[in-house]
Amino acid sequence: MSAINIRGVNKTYDGKTAALKDITLEVEEGEVFGLVGPDGAGKSSLFNILTTLLLPDGGEISLFGMDVIRDYKSVRQVIGYLPGTFSLYPDLSVQENLDFFAVMYKSSIEENMALIEPIWKQISPFKDRKAGKLSGGMKQKLALCCALIHRPRVLFLDEPTTGVDPVSRKEFWDILKSIRSQNITVMVSTPYMDEATRCDRIALIQNGKIIGVNPPQTIIDQFKGKLYTFQSDDIFSLMQVLEKCPLDCNYYPYGEHCHIAFYEDMDTAMPAFKQFLAEHNQSHGEIQAIQPSVEDCFIEIVQRNN
C-alpha cells in the first residue's frame, strides 16, 4: 500500500518563482524514502505541502488515501514532522517540551515510551535543562522524540542533520533505522548525498523537478561515465583549464581533488587527457579510477541534462 501519493504538484511563489514543477512521487508504507538535492531545490516547499502547512497551486496529494487539503485535520493526526529549523520551545525544559507535545496529541509518554526509549535514554540526563541550551545534536533528538510521541504513521524529517556534527549524524540515522522497524514510514530530505545510501529509495530533485527515483545502488549502477579522481596543486586554475578540454567529459572539484567522468574510449581518452594537462602546465597527482557515489551520479544527471 502507498503511504504517500503525489501527482502533478506545482508551487509558485510571487506568481513567478517556480519552487515545484509537476512533482510526481509514490512512497510505499514502511520504507525510508529520501528526497535529495541542494539548497533551493524545492525540498522544504514539498515538505510544507505534505504536512498541510502550505497549499499547492495544483496537483493531488494523499496520505493513506486521505486528501492532504480536504482531510487536513485527519492527516495531521497521523504525521510527525521535524522541520529544518529548531521549532520547540527554548524556554521550556526537555521534559516540559515532551509533556506538552504528548498532551497536544492526546497521547502520553508512558503509552509510547517503547518507541522513543532509544532516543530518550540519550537525552533524559538533561531532562531538566532548557531546550534552547542543548547542543545541536541533542536538540534534534528531542525534536524527534516530540514528533514521535503520538506514534505517527508517517514521519517527515526536513534536513534533520544540517549543522549537526558527524557523530550525531550517524547516531541520528541509526535511530531512524530502529524507527523503521516500528512500521513507521519515513520521508527525509537532505543535502548530504552520503546520507542517501541509508534510504530504501531516493528521489533526486533539482530546480523544483524530480530528475530520478530509484534505490541508491540502482542510481549508482546507472552512472554512464568512467569516473576518475586526482589531486591538483591549484584546483581553481585546473577548473579554468578544463573548460578548454576537447574530450567528452564532466569535471568538478572535490576538495583538493578533481573528479572527472569520461564518455569516450579510455584507451585513447586517457593519454590525450594527460597530454592536455601537460600542455597547459597542470601538475597533478596519480589519476585513479573510482566508483561513483550518489553525489557523482547527481552531478552527472544535472550536467548531462543541461
N, C-alpha and C positions, 0 to 999 in steps of 0.2 A: 504494500500500500504506500502511496505517496504521502509524505508528511507535508511537503510544500510544493505547490504547483503554481508556476509563474508563466504567464502567457502574454507576450507583446507589451510589456510595461515600458512606458515612457515618462520622463520627467524633465521639465524645462524650467529654469529659474529666470525671472525677469522677462519672460517671453522670448528670450534669445539664447540663453546659455543652456545647452542640452546636457544634462547630467546623466540621463539614462536613455538608451536608444534601442527600443524593441527587444527588451530583455526577456528571454525565454529559458526557464530552468525547471528542473524537477528534482527534488531531494527525497530520497527514499527514507522510510521510517527506520530509525535506529542507526543511521550512518553518520559519520563525521564528514561534513561537506565543507570544503574550503573555498572562499572567494578571494582570489589572489590578484593583486595589482598594485601599482604605485599610488602615491598620494594624488588625489584629484581624479581617480579613475571612475568614481561613482559608487564605491563600496558603502560608504555611510548613508548615501541617499537611498540605496536599495534597502539597507537595514532599517532605516527610519520608516520606510513604507511598510515593510514586513511586520514591524512592531506597532503599527497603527498610529505612528506619530506624525506621519506625512501622507498626504494624498497624492496618488499618481495622476498624471494627466490623461493616461489611457492604459488599457490592458486589464487583465484579470489575475487575481491572486487568491489562492485558497490555502488554508491550513487544515488538514484533516477534513476537507470538504466544507469548511466554514469560510465564507467570503470575508476577506480582511476588512473591507469597507462596510458592508451591510451588517456583518456579525461581529463588529469590532469588540463589543463588550465580552462576548464569549471567547474570542481569540485571546484577549488579554488574560483570561483565566488559565490558559494552557501554555503560555510562553514565559520564559525567563529572559531577561535582557541585561547584558553588561555593556554599556556604551563605551565609546572610545575615551571619554574623559571621566575622571572620578566623580561620581554623582551621588555618593552617600552624604550623610550629614556629618561634617567635620567636627562639630562641637559636641556630638554625641559619642559615647564610648563604643567600643567594638560590640559589647554585649547589648547596649541600648539600640544600636542600629539593627542588629539581628532580631531583637524583640519587636521592634517597630515593623519590620517587613513581614514578620510572621503574623502579627495582628492584622496588618493591612490585607494580607492574602487569606485571612480567616483560617490560618494554619497554626502550627505550634512547633517550637524547636524540638520538643520530645518526639513528636509524631514522625519527623523526617530526619532525626539525628543520624540514622544509619546511612543516609545519602550523603550528608555533609561531614560526617565524622572524620574522614581522612584529611580534610582541609581544616576543620575546626581544631583538631589536635595541634596544628601548627600555629594557629593564631590565638588559641584560648589562653596561653600565658600572658597575653596582652589584652585580655578582655575588658580591663578597666581603663585602658588607655584611650584617649580621644582618637577617633578615626583619622583626623587631619594630621596627627603626629606619627602615623605609621609610615614605614618605608614603602616605596612604590610596589614592590612585590607583595607585601602584606596587605596593602590597600586592595590590590586586585583579588587576593584570596578572600578577603572579607566581602568584597562586592560579589564574588562568585557564590559565597555562602548565602548571601541575601537573595540572589537570583534563583537559587535552588530550593529555598526554604519551603516552597509550596509544591515541590516535585512537579515541575512543568513537563509537558510532553515534548516541547521544543525549546532549546536553549540557543539564544543568539548572542554571539560574542564579537563585538566590533573592535578589531585590533587590540585584543586584551593584553598583549605583551609589549606594546610600544612603550619605550622608555624604561623597560624592566631589565635588570641585569641578566646575563646569560644563564646563571644557575637557576634563578627564579623562573626564567622562560622554560627551561627543561622541566622543572617541577610542575609548572602550570600545565604543560602538555601531558605529563604523566597523570595528573589529576583528571584531565579530560578523558583519558583512556578508561579510567575507572568509572567515570560518569556514563560513558557509552555502554558499559556492562549493565547499567540500570535501565536499559531500553529507552534512553532519552536521546532524541535526535539533536545533533549539534551542528549549527551552521556558524562558521567562524571566518572572519575576514582578517587578512594580514598583509602587510607589505613585505614581510620576510619570506623570501622564496624557499629557504631551507625548511621552514615550518610546514610547507605544503606537503612534504613527504609523509607527514604524520596523519594526513587525511585519507579517507577512503577514496574520495574523488575530489577534484578541484575544478573550478571554473576560472579561467584567466580572463580578466577584464581590463580594458584599456580604452580611455576616452568614452566611457559610458557604453561600450559594446562588449559582448561576450565573444572572445576570439578562440575559445577552445574549452571543451569539457571532457574530462577523462580521468581515470586513475593516474596518479603521478608517474608510475612506471610506464604506462602507455604513452604519456606525453613525452617522456624521455626517449622511449623506443622510436618515436616518430621524428626525432631530430634528423634533419635531412643532410646537414653538412658533416664534414670531418673536422673535429674540433682540436685545436692545439693551444698551448699556453707557453709564454716565455717572458722572462724578466727584461725590463728595459731600464737603462740608466736615466733616461729622460722621457717619461711616458707622455708628457704634453707634446714634445717635439715629434715623437713617434706617431701620435694620433694625426698630426698635421701632415706628416709624410705619407701615411697610409691612405689619405684622401686621393693620392695620385696613383695608387696601386692598380695596375691594369688587370689583375686577376679577379675572378668572380668570387668574392669573399665578403664576410661580415666581420667587423672587429670592434672591440670596445675595451676600455680599461678595466682592470680587475685588481685594485690596489696598485702595487708596483709592477704587476704583470699585465700582459695583454692577452686577451682571449681572441682567437681568430678562427673562423669557420670557413673552410674552402668548399666550393661546389664544382670542382674540376678533378681530373685525374691527378692524383698526388705524385705519381712518378715524374710528371713534368712540372706540376704546380710548385712543389717544394723547392726544387733547385732554382726555379725562376723567382720565387719569393725571397730566398736567401740572397740571390744576386741583386734583387731590387733593394734590399736593406743595405747591402754593401755599397751600392752605387750612391745611396743617399746618406752614407756615413752614420748609420744607425747601429751602434754596438748593442749586443743583446746576449742573453743567456741561452742555454740549450732550449731548442724548440721541441716540446714534448707533446705527444698525443694524449688526450684526456677524455674521460667520459663526461658527457654534458650533465649539468644539473637542471632542475626545473627553471632556475633563473636564466640559464643559457637558452633553454627552449623558448621561454617567454620572449627574450630579446630577439631570437631568430624569427619567431612568428611576427613580431611587430615590425622588424626591419625588412623582412622579405615581402610583407604585405603593403609597405609604403610605396 
